[in-house]
Amino acid sequence: MKDTRSAIWGWSLYDWANSAFATTVMAGFFPVFFKAYWSTGETVQLSTFYLGLANSIASIIVAALAPVLGAIADKGSAKKKFLSVFAFLGIIMTGALWFVQKGHWQMAAAFYALATVGFAGGNIFYDSLLPGVASPKKVDYVSSLGFSLGYIGGGLLFAVNVLMYLKPELFGIADGPTAIRISFLSVAVWWTVFSLPIMIFVKEPKDEETLSLGKAVSAGWKQLVHTLSVLKHLKVIGLFLLAYWFYIDGVDTIIKMAVDYGVALGFPSQSLIVALLLVQFVAFPAALIYHKFAQKIGVKNALFVAILAYSIITVLGFMMRTVLHFYLLAVAIGLFQGGIQALSRSYYTRLIPENKAAEFFGFFNMLGKFATIIGPTLLGLVTVLTGSNRYGILSILILFVAGAILLKRVDEEEGKRLAQEHLAKK
């Protein structure tokens, strides 16, 4: 039954569960540890390239799987089973980071990439369970609840992990590096424990059109081909998606590579971790405030402001010299991070035909998975070629400029007209 309290909280708590990976591992300790511990003996430029490559490879794997996984999610009654499989992969690979010895960057990168696949793949099935949990009246509320719990839960465990790292003696831990390795285990345990409510309390609707794996593969690619064919007639949507791909790639690259950049500049890892905490706790209220700001100036204009802000952040990142600068940029990122993600999704709804919402959002989510393929590789490559991490971070400006130019050409009124014409034909 939809809208039951137990199902709503059970579903939402999975965001609380896996956001620990996004904060403690993906954005926080992995980039620090990768450069300072696992990549010892390598130059800072080369370790940046390796980390960027690991992020890009994980994104390629998930993006390639997304159409198939989406078809299974749409046509199957095994969403929770597949969610369990991907969550298990993420949990095991995250916990396995404890065992990677100093200097073994190849193993660390492989475990991290597989954990990222588990994290992102699981989210496809997590999202697909939402319509069975919430009615149309409550779906926005439930989605927002999961979003907010993710920020809070991920931030809370990260705060504990940061304290473990800064004050290991308080926890009876030998030193900072051991504390970081223990933090990977803590994420695995946290992810496991708080995944239980969704498995226990969320009842999966039975679907008579359940597909076998082979048929799901075929259906997934057929749906992708069909969506691409429709986009030929709905060009405004295609233009927006291309713009989104560029600028959100820049946003995600900064999220994943900011700490690595700070380490390369010689900033203390403790300060970088504290800066990440700032981002986490600024981002949630800022996203709500930015929504109000968008109501005043319009969603598209608010997207331009956010892209401009990230462009300025990128340039200032190239110029920064002190830890204080890093803190200030962390606050700036937090102010716009949630806003640009949330508004991109809501703006997209204005352009797509109502009767194709599920199909087009499946494509939107797949494109999101393709994000952070270009950015980290570009950053790493420019860093290696120039011998400078500063020029590496500056290269990300290309993605924001390209995104802004393409977004400027998006005509919302034309998009609505084409969507209505498409609806009328159906």
C-alpha positions in Angstrom: 0.0 0.0 0.0 1.3 3.5 -0.9 1.9 6.3 1.5 2.4 4.1 4.6 4.7 5.6 7.2 6.9 2.5 7.4 7.4 2.2 3.6 8.2 5.9 3.3 10.8 5.9 6.0 12.1 2.5 5.0 12.7 3.8 1.4 14.1 7.2 2.5 16.6 5.6 4.9 18.4 4.0 2.0 19.6 7.5 1.0 20.8 7.9 4.6 22.6 4.5 4.2 24.5 4.9 0.9 25.2 8.7 1.2 27.9 7.7 3.6 29.8 6.3 0.6 29.3 9.6 -1.3 30.7 11.7 1.5 33.3 9.7 3.5 34.7 7.7 0.5 34.0 9.4 -2.8 34.4 13.1 -1.9 36.4 12.7 1.3 38.9 10.2 2.4 39.5 8.2 -0.8 41.1 11.1 -2.8 43.3 12.0 0.3 44.4 8.5 0.9 44.8 7.7 -2.7 47.4 10.4 -3.2 49.2 10.3 0.2 49.2 6.5 0.9 48.3 4.3 -2.0 50.1 6.4 -4.7 53.4 6.9 -2.8 56.3 7.0 -5.2 54.2 8.6 -7.9 54.1 12.3 -8.8 51.1 14.3 -7.6 50.2 15.0 -11.3 50.3 11.3 -12.2 48.2 10.3 -9.1 45.6 12.9 -10.1 45.5 11.3 -13.6 45.0 7.8 -12.0 42.1 9.1 -9.8 40.4 10.9 -12.7 40.7 7.7 -14.8 39.2 5.6 -12.0 36.2 7.9 -11.7 35.7 8.0 -15.5 35.9 4.2 -15.9 33.3 3.7 -13.2 31.0 6.2 -14.9 31.4 4.5 -18.3 30.5 1.1 -16.7 27.4 2.4 -15.0 26.3 4.4 -18.1 26.7 1.4 -20.3 24.6 -0.7 -17.9 22.0 1.9 -17.3 19.6 1.1 -20.2 19.6 -2.6 -19.3 19.1 -1.9 -15.6 16.4 0.7 -16.4 14.5 -1.9 -18.5 14.7 -4.4 -15.7 13.5 -1.8 -13.2 10.6 -0.9 -15.5 9.5 -4.4 -16.4 10.6 -6.6 -13.6 9.5 -7.6 -10.1 13.0 -8.0 -8.8 13.9 -4.4 -8.1 14.8 -5.1 -4.4 16.9 -8.2 -5.5 18.9 -6.1 -7.9 19.2 -3.3 -5.4 20.6 -5.8 -2.9 23.1 -7.1 -5.5 24.5 -3.7 -6.3 24.4 -2.5 -2.7 26.3 -5.7 -1.7 28.9 -5.0 -4.4 29.4 -1.4 -3.1 29.5 -2.5 0.5 32.0 -5.3 -0.1 34.3 -3.2 -2.3 34.2 -0.3 0.2 35.1 -2.6 3.1 37.9 -4.2 1.0 39.7 -0.9 0.9 40.8 -1.7 4.5 43.0 -4.5 3.1 44.8 -2.5 0.4 48.4 -1.9 1.4 50.5 1.2 1.0 51.6 1.8 -2.6 49.1 -0.5 -4.2 47.2 2.2 -6.1 46.0 -0.2 -8.8 44.1 -2.3 -6.4 42.7 0.7 -4.6 41.5 2.2 -7.9 39.9 -1.1 -8.9 38.0 -1.5 -5.6 36.9 2.1 -5.7 35.6 1.9 -9.3 33.6 -1.3 -8.4 32.2 0.3 -5.2 31.1 3.3 -7.3 29.4 0.9 -9.8 27.6 -0.7 -6.8 26.6 2.8 -5.5 25.3 4.2 -8.8 23.7 0.9 -10.0 21.8 0.5 -6.8 20.4 4.0 -7.1 18.7 3.1 -10.4 16.6 0.4 -8.5 16.2 2.6 -5.4 14.7 5.3 -7.6 12.5 2.8 -9.4 10.8 1.8 -6.1 9.6 5.3 -5.4 6.3 5.1 -7.4 5.3 2.1 -5.5 6.0 3.8 -2.1 4.4 7.2 -2.7 1.3 8.4 -4.4 1.5 11.3 -6.9 0.4 13.6 -4.1 3.2 12.6 -1.8 6.0 11.7 -4.3 7.7 15.2 -4.1 7.7 15.1 -0.3 9.0 11.5 -0.1 11.7 12.2 -2.7 12.8 15.4 -0.8 12.8 13.4 2.5 15.2 10.9 1.0 17.4 13.8 -0.3 17.5 15.5 3.1 18.2 12.3 5.0 21.0 11.6 2.6 22.7 14.9 3.4 22.2 14.5 7.2 23.1 10.8 7.4 26.2 11.1 5.2 27.2 14.2 7.0 26.9 12.7 10.5 29.0 9.6 9.7 31.5 11.8 7.9 31.7 14.1 10.9 32.5 11.1 13.2 35.1 9.8 10.7 36.7 13.2 10.5 36.9 13.3 14.3 38.5 9.8 14.2 41.1 11.1 11.8 41.9 14.3 13.6 41.8 12.9 17.1 42.5 9.1 16.8 43.6 8.8 20.4 40.1 9.6 21.5 38.9 6.4 19.8 41.9 4.3 20.8 43.2 4.3 17.2 47.0 4.2 16.5 47.2 7.0 14.0 45.4 9.0 11.2 46.0 6.5 8.4 44.6 3.7 10.5 41.6 5.9 11.3 40.9 6.4 7.5 41.1 2.7 6.9 38.7 2.1 9.7 36.4 4.7 8.3 36.0 2.7 5.1 34.9 -0.2 7.2 32.4 2.1 9.1 30.8 3.1 5.8 30.4 -0.6 4.8 28.7 -1.3 8.2 26.5 1.9 8.0 25.5 1.1 4.5 24.5 -2.5 5.5 22.6 -1.6 8.6 20.5 1.2 7.1 19.8 -0.8 4.0 17.7 -3.2 6.0 14.6 -1.0 6.4 14.0 -0.8 2.6 14.3 -4.5 2.3 11.9 -5.2 5.2 9.3 -2.4 4.9 9.0 -1.6 1.2 6.7 -4.0 -0.6 7.5 -4.4 -4.3 4.5 -4.3 -6.6 4.2 -7.4 -8.8 4.5 -6.8 -12.5 3.0 -9.3 -14.9 5.4 -8.1 -17.6 8.5 -9.4 -15.8 11.3 -9.8 -18.2 14.1 -12.3 -18.3 17.6 -10.9 -18.3 18.0 -11.5 -22.0 14.8 -9.7 -22.8 15.6 -6.9 -20.4 18.9 -6.3 -22.3 17.0 -6.1 -25.6 14.2 -3.9 -24.1 16.7 -1.6 -22.6 18.5 -0.9 -25.9 15.3 -0.7 -27.9 14.0 1.9 -25.4 17.2 3.9 -25.8 17.1 3.8 -29.6 13.4 4.9 -29.4 14.2 7.8 -27.1 17.0 8.9 -29.5 14.6 8.8 -32.5 12.0 10.9 -30.6 14.7 13.4 -29.7 15.2 14.1 -33.5 11.7 15.7 -33.4 12.0 17.2 -29.9 15.3 19.0 -30.6 14.9 21.5 -27.7 15.1 18.5 -25.2 18.2 17.2 -27.0 19.9 20.6 -26.8 19.2 21.0 -23.1 20.5 17.4 -22.4 23.7 18.3 -24.2 24.1 21.5 -22.2 23.3 19.6 -19.0 25.9 16.9 -19.8 28.6 19.5 -20.1 27.9 21.7 -17.0 26.9 18.8 -14.7 30.1 17.0 -15.7 32.0 20.1 -14.5 30.0 20.1 -11.2 30.6 16.4 -10.5 34.3 16.7 -11.4 34.8 19.5 -8.9 32.9 17.4 -6.2 35.1 14.3 -6.8 38.5 16.0 -7.5 38.5 19.0 -5.2 40.3 17.2 -2.3 42.8 15.7 -4.7 43.6 19.2 -6.0 44.0 20.6 -2.4 46.4 17.8 -1.5 48.4 18.5 -4.7 48.7 22.1 -3.6 50.2 21.0 -0.3 47.2 21.9 1.9 46.9 19.8 5.1 44.6 16.9 4.6 42.8 17.8 7.9 41.9 21.2 6.6 40.6 19.7 3.3 38.3 17.2 5.2 36.9 20.1 7.4 36.2 22.0 4.1 34.2 19.0 2.9 32.1 19.0 6.0 31.4 22.7 5.3 30.1 21.8 1.8 27.9 19.0 3.2 26.1 21.2 5.8 25.9 24.3 3.7 24.5 22.5 0.6 21.2 21.3 2.2 19.7 24.6 3.4 21.3 26.4 0.4 19.3 24.1 -2.0 16.0 25.2 -0.4 17.0 28.8 -0.5 18.1 28.6 -4.1 14.7 27.2 -5.0 13.2 30.5 -3.7 15.8 32.5 -5.6 14.8 30.6 -8.8 11.1 31.5 -8.2 12.1 35.2 -8.2 14.3 35.3 -11.4 13.2 32.1 -13.3 14.6 28.6 -13.4 16.7 29.1 -16.5 18.2 32.3 -15.2 19.0 30.6 -11.9 20.8 27.9 -13.8 22.9 30.5 -15.6 23.8 32.1 -12.3 24.8 28.7 -10.9 27.0 27.9 -14.0 28.5 31.4 -13.7 29.2 30.8 -10.0 30.9 27.5 -10.8 33.0 29.1 -13.5 34.2 31.8 -11.1 34.9 29.1 -8.5 37.0 27.2 -11.1 39.0 30.4 -11.9 39.5 31.2 -8.2 40.5 27.6 -7.6 43.3 28.1 -10.2 44.4 31.2 -8.3 44.0 30.1 -4.7 47.1 30.0 -2.4 45.9 29.4 1.2 43.7 27.1 3.2 41.4 30.0 3.9 40.8 30.3 0.2 39.9 26.6 0.1 37.4 27.1 2.9 35.8 30.0 1.2 35.5 28.1 -2.1 34.0 25.1 -0.2 31.2 27.4 1.1 30.7 28.8 -2.4 30.4 25.2 -3.8 27.9 24.3 -1.1 25.8 27.4 -1.9 25.2 26.3 -5.5 25.7 22.5 -5.5 22.2 21.4 -4.5 20.5 24.2 -6.5 22.0 23.4 -9.9 21.2 19.7 -9.5 17.6 20.2 -8.3 16.8 23.0 -10.9 18.2 21.0 -13.8 15.7 18.2 -13.1 12.7 20.6 -12.6 13.6 22.6 -15.7 13.7 19.3 -17.7 10.1 18.5 -16.7 9.1 21.7 -18.5 10.4 20.4 -21.8 9.3 16.8 -22.0 5.9 15.3 -23.1 3.9 14.3 -20.0 3.1 10.8 -21.4 6.8 10.1 -21.9 8.0 11.3 -18.5 9.4 7.9 -17.3 11.2 7.2 -20.6 12.7 10.6 -20.8 13.8 10.7 -17.2 15.4 7.3 -17.7 17.5 8.9 -20.5 18.1 11.9 -18.2 19.4 9.7 -15.4 21.6 7.7 -17.9 23.1 10.9 -19.1 23.8 11.8 -15.5 25.7 8.6 -15.2 27.8 9.5 -18.2 28.8 12.7 -16.4 32.3 12.7 -14.9 33.6 10.8 -17.9 35.1 13.8 -19.7 35.9 16.0 -16.7 38.2 13.9 -14.5 40.0 12.6 -17.6 40.4 16.1 -19.0 41.6 17.4 -15.6 44.1 14.5 -15.2 45.4 14.7 -18.8 45.9 18.5 -18.7 47.6 18.1 -15.3 50.1 15.5 -16.7 50.7 17.4 -20.0 51.4 20.8 -18.3 52.9 19.4 -15.1 50.6 21.7 -13.2 47.5 20.8 -11.2 46.4 24.4 -11.4 46.0 24.2 -15.2 44.3 20.9 -14.7 41.5 22.4 -12.6 41.3 25.5 -14.9 40.6 23.1 -17.9 37.2 22.3 -16.3 36.1 25.9 -17.2 35.7 24.5 -20.8 32.7 22.4 -19.6 30.9 25.3 -17.9 31.4 27.6 -20.9 30.1 24.9 -23.3 27.2 24.2 -21.1 26.2 27.9 -20.8 26.5 28.5 -24.6 24.2 25.5 -25.3 21.8 26.3 -22.5 21.4 29.9 -23.9 20.1 28.3 -27.2 17.4 26.3 -25.3 14.0 27.9 -26.1 11.6 26.8 -23.3 8.5 28.0 -25.2 9.4 26.1 -28.3 10.2 23.1 -26.2 6.7 23.2 -24.7 5.1 23.6 -28.2 7.0 20.6 -29.6 6.0 18.5 -26.6 2.4 19.4 -27.0 2.5 18.6 -30.7 4.1 15.2 -29.9 1.3 14.6 -27.3 -1.4 15.5 -29.9 0.0 13.0 -32.4 -0.3 10.3 -29.8 
